Amino acid sequence: MEDTSVSEPWSICEHVFFIGEIGINHNGDIDIARQLIDMAKNAGCDAVKFQKRTLDIVYSQEMLDSPRESPWGTTQRQQKEGLEFGEAEYDEIDRYCKEREIDWFASAWDIPSLEFLKKYNCPFNKVASAMTTHKEFLEAVASEGKHTFISVGMCTYDDIQYAVDVFTNKKCPYTLMHTVAEYPVPEERLNLRGIQYLRQRFNCPVGYSGHEASVSPSLIAAAMGATAIERHITLERTMYGSDQAASLEGLGLTQLISQIRKIPIVLGSGKRSITEGEKSAAEKLRYWN
């Protein structure tokens, strides 16, 4: 994989690491997962990401028994079981991503799921906003030593400092991911200046995990120096699922990545110089010289 690191976390990143968040937008269908992997690869994503949960650890019995209408039944358990991939599906994800030559990883939501994912030797870890305050989980993730993307939605600065201290003490590389944990989030609540503040306060690389329905905020985040961008992706926003409305379809994803790749090109070095084209223009236009 291409080296996407930057020597100064506050500088414009020469290559923003783009994560296509498939999450649970596959709706329990491995064929849809393959189509989303194809979409991410064709659009220029650096990696795709899934989610892995042990339902009886992540959710209470009362919650799982509560009613919820879905394509899989009438309870929360049936809905969540319908969306959860097991070993056979992850074996196929691993095989297919290798075939398509794109990295993949997953955000575990509990320690057994973290252990399950070890089999695949994924190059990255992800701490979802819901898990950033789980101290035992943070210790387990940091102990693996993999570069970890840490989302900070729903977190206070003290929460973030604790996570940073854990990863620093374990000497585990990390990127904080500015995010607002609403799905979708209104643009007026995105607070993209938080990217710069996190960078200054914690002196580390900061990325952006966007849950807005539009494209432009992620482009602005990259222009502000985000070293990684994560966006949910979908085949169609009208599909069943709580994350679909906050996701990008193929065209929007392709356009966003294309625009992000232009940022370091058009920004240049900032040093003023007269181009060869300007020299030629000056000869024609400055007739008094």
ZADREN-951170 format. One line per 2 residues: for each residue x negated, y, z negated of C-alpha. Coordinates in Angstrom, 2 decimals, m for minus. Layout:
! residues N
X Y Z; ...
! end
This chain:
! residues 289
0.00 0.00 0.00; m1.15 3.53 0.76
m2.70 5.42 m2.16; m0.08 7.99 m3.18
m1.91 9.42 m6.18; m2.90 13.06 m6.45
m5.85 14.45 m8.37; m3.79 17.27 m9.87
m0.23 16.48 m10.95; 0.78 20.12 m10.46
m0.26 20.29 m6.79; 1.89 19.54 m3.76
1.72 15.80 m3.21; 0.23 14.85 0.16
2.43 11.76 0.23; 5.58 11.77 m1.89
6.32 8.20 m2.98; 9.89 7.54 m1.87
11.98 4.88 m3.63; 15.19 3.62 m2.06
17.33 2.69 m5.07; 19.49 m0.23 m4.01
20.43 m0.90 m7.63; 23.78 m2.69 m7.61
24.95 m1.21 m4.31; 24.52 m4.67 m2.75
27.82 m5.61 m4.46; 26.51 m9.08 m5.22
25.97 m9.89 m1.53; 22.43 m10.86 m0.51
23.19 m10.04 3.13; 24.06 m6.46 2.14
20.82 m6.36 0.13; 18.85 m7.35 3.24
20.63 m4.67 5.29; 19.73 m2.05 2.66
16.10 m3.21 2.67; 16.11 m2.82 6.46
17.64 0.65 6.17; 15.01 1.73 3.63
12.14 0.34 5.69; 13.36 1.93 8.91
13.85 5.31 7.21; 10.30 5.32 5.83
10.79 4.43 2.15; 7.68 3.25 0.32
9.63 0.84 m1.88; 13.10 m0.37 m2.77
14.36 m0.88 m6.30; 16.98 m3.12 m7.87
18.39 m3.47 m11.40; 18.32 m6.54 m13.66
20.42 m7.08 m16.78; 21.22 m9.81 m19.30
24.86 m8.93 m19.77; 25.33 m10.27 m23.30
22.36 m8.20 m24.51; 23.09 m4.97 m22.67
26.85 m4.87 m23.38; 29.00 m5.65 m26.40
31.44 m8.56 m26.39; 34.29 m6.10 m26.82
33.22 m4.15 m23.77; 32.75 m7.27 m21.62
36.20 m8.54 m22.59; 37.88 m5.22 m21.81
40.01 m4.92 m18.65; 38.58 m3.76 m15.32
40.02 m4.42 m11.90; 37.37 m5.38 m9.33
36.86 m7.70 m6.37; 35.65 m10.36 m8.85
38.44 m10.33 m11.42; 40.18 m8.32 m14.10
37.55 m7.94 m16.87; 34.33 m5.99 m17.26
32.42 m9.28 m17.57; 33.73 m10.58 m14.25
32.87 m7.29 m12.54; 29.33 m7.18 m13.93
28.69 m10.86 m13.26; 29.77 m10.26 m9.66
27.10 m7.55 m9.31; 24.26 m9.44 m11.00
21.68 m11.25 m8.89; 19.98 m14.37 m10.20
16.79 m16.24 m9.37; 17.88 m17.47 m5.94
18.74 m13.94 m4.82; 15.54 m12.43 m6.20
13.51 m15.16 m4.51; 15.10 m14.08 m1.23
14.54 m10.37 m1.98; 10.88 m11.10 m2.65
10.54 m13.14 0.54; 12.38 m10.65 2.71
10.52 m7.58 1.41; 7.22 m9.33 2.14
8.48 m10.10 5.65; 9.49 m6.45 6.17
6.28 m5.22 4.52; 7.90 m2.99 1.92
7.27 m3.03 m1.83; 10.10 m3.82 m4.23
10.61 m3.68 m7.97; 13.48 m3.49 m10.43
14.49 m1.65 m13.56; 15.00 m4.19 m16.32
17.61 m3.23 m18.91; 16.45 m5.67 m21.60
13.34 m7.63 m22.53; 14.48 m11.06 m21.15
15.11 m9.35 m17.79; 11.62 m7.84 m17.97
10.24 m11.34 m18.57; 12.31 m12.70 m15.66
10.79 m10.16 m13.26; 7.21 m11.12 m14.16
7.49 m14.10 m11.81; 7.46 m11.75 m8.82
4.41 m9.70 m9.79; 6.04 m6.46 m8.62
3.60 m3.54 m8.31; 5.69 m1.13 m10.43
8.02 m0.96 m13.38; 10.93 1.39 m13.98
12.41 2.53 m17.28; 16.00 3.63 m16.70
17.27 6.65 m18.63; 19.42 4.36 m20.78
16.28 2.50 m21.94; 13.89 5.43 m22.50
14.76 5.61 m26.21; 14.49 1.82 m26.77
11.19 1.60 m28.66; 10.64 m2.16 m28.47
11.41 m2.14 m24.76; 8.98 0.74 m24.09
6.21 m1.18 m25.86; 6.91 m4.29 m23.79
6.90 m2.41 m20.48; 3.75 m0.42 m21.29
1.96 m3.63 m22.34; 2.20 m4.86 m18.73
m0.06 m2.02 m17.57; 1.82 m1.43 m14.29
2.45 2.07 m13.02; 5.87 2.88 m14.47
8.48 5.41 m13.41; 10.20 6.71 m16.56
13.56 8.43 m16.09; 14.34 11.06 m18.71
18.09 11.59 m18.29; 19.96 11.92 m21.62
16.60 12.45 m23.38; 15.38 15.19 m25.71
11.79 16.42 m25.50; 11.05 14.40 m28.65
12.39 11.27 m26.90; 10.15 11.95 m23.91
7.13 12.63 m26.12; 7.59 9.27 m27.85
7.66 7.46 m24.48; 4.62 9.40 m23.26
2.73 8.49 m26.44; 3.55 4.80 m26.03
2.29 4.69 m22.44; m0.76 6.84 m23.23
m1.74 4.63 m26.17; m1.35 1.51 m24.03
m3.36 3.19 m21.24; m0.49 2.40 m18.86
m0.12 4.83 m15.92; 3.28 6.48 m15.62
5.33 9.11 m13.80; 8.11 10.97 m15.57
11.24 11.22 m13.42; 13.34 14.32 m13.96
17.00 13.39 m13.64; 20.49 14.26 m14.81
22.35 11.08 m15.71; 25.70 11.83 m14.09
26.99 9.87 m11.08; 27.34 11.96 m8.98
26.00 15.12 m10.63; 27.21 18.57 m9.52
24.40 20.56 m7.92; 24.68 23.40 m10.44
23.58 20.99 m13.21; 20.50 19.58 m11.45
18.09 21.99 m13.20; 15.22 21.30 m10.79
12.99 23.76 m12.67; 12.81 20.95 m15.21
10.27 19.27 m12.90; 7.81 22.11 m13.42
8.49 22.30 m17.14; 7.91 18.57 m17.66
4.66 18.82 m15.67; 3.41 21.72 m17.78
4.52 20.30 m21.11; 3.28 16.73 m20.67
0.45 17.32 m18.15; 1.36 14.33 m16.02
2.84 13.47 m12.60; 6.56 14.21 m12.43
9.03 12.91 m9.88; 12.74 13.29 m9.31
15.55 10.74 m9.44; 18.55 12.33 m7.74
22.19 11.43 m8.28; 23.70 14.21 m6.20
25.67 13.44 m3.07; 23.68 15.87 m0.89
20.21 15.83 0.67; 18.73 19.29 0.07
18.03 19.13 m3.71; 15.64 16.19 m3.21
13.85 18.15 m0.51; 13.55 21.13 m2.86
12.22 18.82 m5.59; 9.49 17.56 m3.26
8.59 21.14 m2.31; 8.29 21.92 m6.03
5.63 19.25 m6.38; 7.55 16.09 m7.28
5.17 13.18 m6.69; 7.97 10.63 m6.31
11.59 10.82 m5.17; 14.15 8.13 m5.98
17.56 8.13 m4.31; 20.37 5.59 m4.39
21.11 4.23 m0.92; 24.21 2.62 0.52
25.56 1.24 3.78; 28.68 3.34 3.28
29.70 5.69 0.47; 33.28 4.46 0.51
32.23 0.92 m0.49; 33.25 m0.41 m3.90
30.90 0.61 m6.71; 30.20 3.29 m9.31
26.93 4.41 m7.65; 28.10 4.53 m4.03
29.35 8.13 m4.09; 25.97 9.39 m5.36
24.07 7.50 m2.65; 22.62 8.36 0.74
23.67 6.57 3.91; 21.14 5.72 6.62
21.22 8.98 8.54; 20.89 11.18 5.46
18.07 9.00 4.12; 16.15 9.16 7.41
16.57 12.92 7.67; 15.49 13.50 4.06
12.32 11.43 4.32; 11.42 13.03 7.65
11.78 16.49 6.12; 9.80 15.57 3.00
6.93 14.28 5.13; 6.71 17.72 6.78
6.15 19.61 3.51; 2.35 19.27 3.19
1.99 19.86 6.95; 3.86 23.16 7.02
2.51 24.44 3.68; m1.10 24.13 4.79
m3.99 25.26 2.58; m2.71 28.73 1.80
m5.98 30.27 3.00; m5.52 33.07 5.51
m7.25 32.49 8.85; m6.72 33.60 12.44
m5.73 30.67 14.63; m7.02 30.13 18.15
m3.53 30.89 19.40; m3.51 34.18 17.50
m6.89 35.12 18.99; m5.46 34.60 22.45
m2.34 36.60 21.56; m4.47 39.43 20.16
m6.35 39.76 23.44; m3.04 40.29 25.23
m1.21 42.40 22.68; m3.93 44.58 21.13
m4.67 46.36 24.37; m6.39 49.22 22.56
m9.25 46.98 21.35
! end
